[in-house]
């Protein structure tokens, strides 16, 4: 009798383990494409309390939930999800010594900076980026061969520079970009094939440099070289993710502007069209960052009314990234209006 009960208990434990793995693994994969990861929230939290070793899976789930909420334009809810990710990781034993936990912490920190920038909260974004940079710099100094930590440090520094630029702290932003440029060169010398590095990192660095107004812009050849890198990166099964797509689109816009400044309208139009096409499908889903980029492309191509209609939709969302402020200024200039804070419903050509 005792042996049979022991075997039954063992079997029940195995079935429970299978169920947990299904909920945090296969079921997550099935719910993610339809945007219903939220149904796992309460159950997954209870599982993690009972089974601490499942915290990594739970943290990963919250990261995906944040991405789904971000894609829907619910940036506040995405911030809450990323904060929950950090809370879940913070309950791990000896979390400061856990390499995997620290990587997930760094990812969540970077995402929080991005989300604060999307909401136009530049001061909180700057503080978060500074805190993240401070937290990760010492481990990088102790182990300079750890390229993952180096990448996280660069992302934190770029978030700090972008926040500083938005706050018009150009000198501080420039100093951080100089340091980031050296670190990106060092990182890519170890592996130049990872899109997270050669597209997201290198592209973000390029865009941040172009955003500075008191330093010379990167030469067109450098921007053109990055566009070629993107083209070679997005081949076969290696597709760009949402962030990489936005970066690639923004660089295409900038490259088109450079050609326009050099009196090459056909080349300029080709790059503006490519920028718009990159974000077309995401804009159709109502993603504010993609709609902003699409509006920028359409405006440059002469489709002012379409650009204005997209901008009105973005204005109705909480998206207030510096890219949106730039779009407002360009639309106002196209309409011959001095930019202020009037509603875009009131800005007519």
Secondary structure, DSSP 8 states (H G I E B T S, - for coil): -HHHHHHHHHHHHHHHHHHHHHHHTHHHHHHHTTT-GGGGHHHHHHHHHH-GGGHHHHHHHHHHHHHHHHHTT-HHHHHHHHHHHHHHHHTSTTGGG-HHHHHHHHHHHHHHHHHHHHTT-HHHHHHHHHHHHHHHHHHHHH-TT-HHHHHHHHHHHHHHHHHHHHTT-HHHHHHHHHHHHHHHHHHHTT-S--HIIIIIIHHHHHHHHHH-SSS----HHHHHHHHHHHHHHSSTT----HHHHHHHHHHHHHHHHHHHHTT-HHHHHHHHHHHHHHHHHHHHTT-HHHHHHHHHHHHHTT-HHHHHHHHHHHHTSS---HHHHHHHHHHHHHHT---SS--GGG---
